[in-house]
Structure formats: structure tokens, C-alpha cells
Amino acid sequence: MQRKGGRTVIDLSKIQPGLDFDDENYAAEFTLPEYQRSLLLPRTYAMLTDLVIVFGLYMIFLISTVSEMPVPIPLNRRILGIYCAAYLLLLVVYLFLFMLSMSQTTGMRIHGLVAVNRNGDRLSPGEAVLRSFGYLISVVPLLFGFLWAFIDPEHLTWADKVSATFVKRI
């Protein structure tokens, strides 16, 4: 510590000779908007694949239950709304279970994608639950949360934003 012209000057060069920023403060490549933009088409194909898989499973359930009903039910708007809500609920459960177990859905696996955290690691159970909550709020407004990636400057869906996770190519 030195006194210069009424001021006290503290020299830190002996304690910290240089700036030692860690490399981990830099953003990983897969977190950059350009990288996420390059994944929009594969992510769309993966989501469409998952929608078709869930729809196929749902149709098996629907046909088996309707065929066993003693009296046919009238198809009105309320009944169709219940069936649509049940499909969306099944979709959220499907996405939740695959994120929790493998950090990727069947569609993501087919198209070579995986959900990761900021460090590039597969999701922990807590991160998978947060991502699943993001799926729930993305599905409720008729899948608008997934389409958000096309207009978002970072090209992230609502599920990505809520859980602070990313999709990366395997």
C-alpha cells in the first residue's frame, strides 16, 4: 500500500498477477443461436415423429375402448374436446418419461438429438422434471411453445427456456 498525492494506492499485482478467467465461463457451441437454428429442421422432424408415435398409441387405446362400449357415444364438441385433451396429456406423459429416463425421446434418437444442460451433460432428474413442465406449457396452447423456436432469436422452445437446457446433435 502506497500513498501518492493524498490517495492510497493498493497494488494487487503481487496477490493476483493477471486475470485468470476460467474457460468454463465461455458459452459452449451448442448454446449459441446459430447452432440451435441449424437444429430447427431435425427438431421438427423429431417432434413430428413423436407426435405420430403417440397418436398411434392413442388410436390403439381409442379403438379398443370405443369398440367395447355397449352404447355408442354421440360425437359432440365436448366429447371431442375431452379426447383431444387426453391425447395432449398422453403426449406430455410420453415426453416426461423419455426425458427422465434417457434425455431424449424416440424421435430425438432417430434424428440424432439429445437434451443436455449448459455443461453438455445429459439431464439430471430435476432438470428433466423442469423440462417436462416446459413441455406441459408448450403443449397446452396447441403446441405453440414448440413453434416458438422459429421466431425466438435464440431458437429455443419454451421447454428449453423454462429448464435452461439445450438440444444438441449426437
N, C-alpha and C positions, 0 to 999 in steps of 0.2 A: 504494500500500500504506500503510495507516494502522495505528497501534497504539491500541487502545481497551481500557483496563482490563485489561492483561495479555494481550489477544488481538490477533492480527494479522488485519486485515480487508482483503481484496483486492477492489477494485472492478473488475468486468468490464464495466461499462456503457459504457466508452469503447471497448473492443475489440469487444464484441457488445451493441449497444444493445437488441436484442429477440430474441425467439425466431423463428428463420427456418426453420421446418419446411417441407420440400418437399411439394408436393401429391401427389407420386407415392407417398408413404407411406400414403396412404389407399387402401382397397380399392376396386377397380373394381366397378361394379354387377354384372357377370356373375359375380363371385366370391362374391356373397352367397348364403346358403342359400335365401332366398325366390325369388331369380331361378332358381337351379338346380331348386327344387321346381316352378316353373312350366314347366320343360322336361321333366319326367318323362314326360308323355304323348307329346310329339313324339320324345323319345329312344327310347321304347319302340317307337313306330311305325317309326322309322328302323332300329332293331335287327331288328325283325321283317322289314322289307323286305330287309335284308342277309342274314338267315337264309334267306329264300325264294330270293334270287338265288343264294347259294352252294349251296343244296340243289338248285336246278335244274341248275346246272353239274355238281354231283356226280352227279346222276341220269343226265345225258348220259354222263359218264365210266363210271359203273357199268353202265349198259345196254350201252354199246359193248364194254366188257371182258368182261362175262358172256356176251354173245352170241357172242363169238369163242372162248370156251373149248371145247376138244374134248370134255371130260367135265364135266358139271355138278358143282359142288362142293356138298357137304352143308351145309345151313344149321344150324350148331350155335352155341352161345353164344360160343365162341372166335372163329369167323369173323365173327359179327355184331359182336362187340366190336372186332375189327380194322377193320371197315367204319365203325363209329361213331367210332373214334379217327381214322381217315383223314378223315372229314367234319370233325371238330373241328380237325384240323391244317390242312385246306384253309381253314377259316374264319379261323384265326389268320393264315395267309399272306395271305388276301384283305384282312383288316383292316390288316395291316402295310404292304402295298404301297400301299393307298389313303392311309393316314396319312402315309407317306413322300413320296408324290407330291403330294397335294393337301390334306392336313389334314382330309379329310372322305371318307366312304365314299359310295357311290351312294345309300344310304338316307338319309344325312345331307343330301346335296344335294337330294334330292326333298323332304325335310321342312324345308329352310331352316336347317340347323345346320352349325356348323364347330367344330373343336377348335382352341383357342388357348392360349397361355401366359398368365401373370399380367398381362402388358402388353397383351394383346388381339391380339398378332401371331400369324400362322399358325406352325405348329410348325417348328422347325429340324430337321435330320436327327437330331440327338442326342435331342431331345425326342420325335420320332416313334418312335425305337427304344425309348425308355423307355416310351412309351405302349403300344407293341406288346407289350413284356414284360408290362405290366399286363393287356393283352388275354389273353395266354397264361395268366396265373394266374387270370384271371376265367373263362376257358372251361373249364379243367381240371376244376373241381368242378361240371360240368354247368351252366355259365352263371351260377352263384351270384354271382359278382363283379359282374355287371350288375344283378342283383336287389337287391344291397346298397344301391343308391341309394334304394330305397324305405324302408329302415329307418335309414339313416345320417342323423344330424342335419344334416349339410351337404349331403345329397342328391348325393353323389359316388360313382361306381363305383370299384372297385379300380384300374382303369386310370387314372382321374383322380388318385387319391391317390398312386399309385406315381410318376407322371410330373409331378405338380404342374401339371396342365393342366386346362382347363375346357372346357365346351361352351357355345357362345353362339349366339344366333339371328342369322341374317344379315339 
